Every structure is written in structure tokens, then in C-alpha cells.
């Protein structure tokens, strides 16, 4: 049997296509959580951090992160993971401001701005993925 006629299993292109689909699914899950907040009574930040779609998205990110390492999709996985954890950080900071009497208005402003930042990150990331481009990645620390 010649090499051209031998059956071929999943290769790098198939794996990359699967990773790209997973990356779209993660952005979709985050977007679903955000739309739910915009149409419902939840806050943007609360819906992004505390709903099942976003939590499933972050778990999926961590589960497939090693497979994306070394590909152009690695930047999207890092972008998505960092968006979640920085949103959680800003949520905690906002609530600390509220509960330490530094100011309810300062805390609410932090929470509101963090919510807008999350909307921006999900929209920009998904748009960039659709264009087939990488996201900016900060240098890794040792």
C-alpha cells in the first residue's frame, strides 16, 4: 500500500481545529453569562464569575491549556484565564472598598468598571479569534 492511500488519524491540523472550536466555546460560554446578566437582574461581574457557564469555561480552559501550549491559540487560553482571575480580583477589591467604609461609591465604581472591562475582554478576544489572530501576551515570569 502506498503512503498516499494509508489511512490517516487525527493530526496536528485536526487537533488545532478542535482547540479552536474549544476556544470559541469558552468565549461563547462567557458571552452567554454576560448576556444573561444584561437581560436579567444579575450584575455583569457577578454573572461572569458566579454562573455555571463561566465556571465551566474556566474549567475547560485549564483542562485544555496544555494542549494549546505552543500554538497560536495559547494566547487566547491565557487571555480567557487571566480575564476570569483578574475579574475575581477586582470583584474582591470592590467589595473590600464597600465593607471597609472607604466608600460605597468607590467600591461600586470599581465593580462597574470591572464589569465593563470583562465585556471588553470577552468581545475583543472572541473578535480576534474570529480573525485568526493571537492575543497580546505578557512575558511569563519564572
Wavefront OBJ file of the C-alpha trace (Angstrom):
o trace
v 0.000 0.000 0.000
v 1.454 3.377 -0.914
v 1.839 6.162 1.603
v -0.890 8.246 -0.051
v -3.504 5.520 0.405
v -2.808 4.731 4.047
v -5.495 5.825 6.469
v -4.541 8.854 8.470
v -5.527 9.517 12.010
v -6.059 12.857 13.617
v -3.081 15.042 13.037
v -1.915 18.462 14.080
v -4.454 20.229 11.859
v -7.334 18.303 13.404
v -6.041 18.955 16.917
v -5.697 22.668 16.167
v -9.221 22.776 14.725
v -10.533 21.114 17.887
v -8.674 23.599 20.079
v -10.021 26.480 18.040
v -13.566 25.133 18.493
v -12.989 24.796 22.248
v -11.730 28.379 22.355
v -14.912 29.537 20.589
v -17.000 27.515 23.054
v -15.242 29.160 26.012
v -15.851 32.654 24.609
v -19.456 31.608 23.922
v -19.988 30.395 27.476
v -18.592 33.649 28.860
v -20.710 35.684 26.429
v -23.812 33.702 27.423
v -23.165 34.526 31.084
v -22.739 38.211 30.221
v -25.883 38.380 28.077
v -27.798 36.677 30.875
v -26.648 39.437 33.217
v -27.529 42.197 30.769
v -31.016 40.800 30.178
v -31.688 39.758 33.761
v -31.243 41.153 37.208
v -27.688 39.921 37.820
v -24.654 42.156 37.645
v -22.206 41.712 34.795
v -19.363 40.819 37.126
v -21.490 38.548 39.297
v -22.821 36.666 36.303
v -19.351 36.342 34.776
v -17.792 34.979 37.954
v -20.601 33.048 39.535
v -22.653 31.318 36.882
v -22.251 27.777 35.648
v -21.367 28.744 32.038
v -18.391 30.857 33.097
v -17.194 28.379 35.696
v -17.427 25.585 33.101
v -15.492 27.792 30.672
v -12.625 28.311 33.118
v -12.500 24.600 33.940
v -12.389 23.844 30.204
v -9.581 26.410 29.825
v -7.456 24.703 32.437
v -8.280 21.228 31.127
v -7.136 22.057 27.563
v -4.440 24.628 28.332
v -1.553 22.158 27.966
v -2.827 21.067 24.539
v -2.818 24.684 23.367
v 0.718 25.349 24.577
v 2.996 26.267 21.682
v 0.121 27.089 19.302
v -1.309 30.458 18.360
v -4.342 29.583 20.493
v -2.252 29.586 23.672
v -2.615 33.361 23.798
v -6.409 33.031 23.811
v -6.364 30.453 26.589
v -4.174 32.742 28.705
v -6.379 35.743 27.825
v -9.503 33.888 28.959
v -7.973 32.574 32.178
v -6.466 35.936 33.085
v -9.782 37.670 32.385
v -11.550 35.406 34.880
v -8.965 35.735 37.663
v -8.466 39.483 37.270
v -12.250 39.941 37.292
v -12.351 37.985 40.552
v -9.553 40.148 41.954
v -11.375 43.376 41.032
v -14.588 41.976 42.493
v -12.840 41.347 45.816
v -11.239 44.813 45.733
v -14.616 46.428 45.059
v -16.247 44.584 47.947
v -13.348 45.415 50.270
v -13.883 49.090 49.482
v -17.580 48.719 50.231
v -17.119 46.838 53.520
v -14.189 48.851 54.900
v -16.074 52.100 54.658
v -13.546 53.540 52.218
v -16.601 54.190 50.242
v -19.600 52.525 48.815
v -19.333 54.716 45.746
v -15.684 53.802 45.173
v -16.494 50.109 45.548
v -19.475 50.326 43.220
v -17.347 52.220 40.695
v -14.675 49.505 40.840
v -17.314 46.802 40.342
v -18.946 48.698 37.469
v -15.657 49.367 35.693
v -14.564 45.762 36.179
v -17.836 44.629 34.595
v -17.235 46.838 31.567
v -13.649 45.574 31.388
v -14.917 41.961 31.303
v -17.334 42.830 28.470
v -14.428 44.369 26.552
v -12.124 41.374 27.143
v -14.671 38.799 26.003
v -15.677 40.830 22.930
v -12.094 41.639 21.908
v -10.883 38.089 22.468
v -13.705 36.487 20.514
v -13.354 39.003 17.674
v -9.603 38.410 17.481
v -10.114 34.637 17.481
v -12.563 35.018 14.594
v -9.873 36.909 12.690
v -7.413 34.061 13.304
v -5.033 36.280 15.255
v -3.254 35.910 18.582
v -3.897 37.951 21.685
v -1.146 40.033 23.270
v 0.620 38.003 25.923
v 2.729 39.401 28.747
v 6.065 37.748 29.305
v 5.936 34.719 31.563
v 7.529 35.143 34.941
v 9.784 32.415 36.254
l 1 2 3 4 5 6 7 8 9 10 11 12 13 14 15 16 17 18 19 20 21 22 23 24 25 26 27 28 29 30 31 32 33 34 35 36 37 38 39 40 41 42 43 44 45 46 47 48 49 50 51 52 53 54 55 56 57 58 59 60 61 62 63 64 65 66 67 68 69 70 71 72 73 74 75 76 77 78 79 80 81 82 83 84 85 86 87 88 89 90 91 92 93 94 95 96 97 98 99 100 101 102 103 104 105 106 107 108 109 110 111 112 113 114 115 116 117 118 119 120 121 122 123 124 125 126 127 128 129 130 131 132 133 134 135 136 137 138 139 140 141 142
